Amino acid sequence: MTDLALDQLRTLAAVVSEGSFEAAAARLSVTPSAVSQRVKALEAATGRVLVRRTRPVVVTDRGAEVLRLARQVDLLLRELAPTTGEAALVPVPVVVNADSLATWFLPSVAAVADRVLLDVQREDERHALARMRDGTAMAAVSAVGERLPGCSVSPLGTMRYRAMAAPAFARRWFPEGASAEALARAPVVQFDRHDELQLRFVRRVTRRRVDPPRHFVPGSEAFREAIRRGLGWGMLPDLQSASLEESGAVTVLGDSAPLDVRLHWHQYQLDSPALALLSDAVREGARHRLH
């Protein structure tokens, strides 16, 4: 790949982050025409179409490699900013699943919030690495242990989930426990259409594919509230359900065994103090809060 201009790389990163050429122009304090010219020049230099001009702008498969480089350059340049009198806080784009975000992640990183700006993107723990591959994130919490090229991966620990429901719901739909027949009929709460935890539990019990009635409730707190109010049953992490279970608001479905999700921390291998600070905080927090 030929030599690439820094302003073009930073412009590409801004366009993808902001979602449009106009928003990127406002962030960079240039005209939309200048943003368009820089992206076109970068596409000419690399010989590939880097983004689709949709709303929001979407990076192409061929542009993902250039975007990863742009993100890395942008991060390293921002860390040089204090020597030129600019703000010392450095933004780091990171992907975190909703349950981690609602429980252990934020308490873990609070200690470095005065030195690192979080740019958190919420994504299912099994799909987080797609954001790493396309360059939109520099680090991720993921349930996948696969190491991506140019990245490191380290184990964080395990989030333990149990099948839970409001007591009245459990009495109505599971009078004899979490049997295969009951799981096929009882309404279930899913976070979204990427959420596989409930169906993984169902398959483990039933040993077959079933299609129970489903509520879709995105948002970790809203998901927990839907279960508490008896809309359906669902898999709740121990970190989130302990107080509800202690108060009697929810109960475990019979003698169902827990389902463990192993989490991993992925990060680009960069000599970046901000990324190192964030990574150390995440690993230390996970060590104290996860199984």
Secondary structure, 3 states (H helix, E strand, C coil): CCCCCHHHHHHHHHHHHHCCHHHHHHHHCCCHHHHHHHHHHHHHHHCCCCEECCCCCEECHHHHHHHHHHHHHHHHHHHCHHHHCCCCCEEEEEEECHHHHHCCHHHHHHHHCCCEEEEEEECCCCCCHHHHHCCCCCEEEECCCCCCCCEEEEEEEEEEEEEEECHHHHHHHCCCCCCHHHHHHCCEEECCCCCCHHHHHHHHHHCCCCCCCEEECCCHHHHHHHHHCCCCEEEEEHHHHHHHHHHCCCEECCCCCCEEEEEEEEEECCCCHHHHHHHHHHHHHHHHHCC
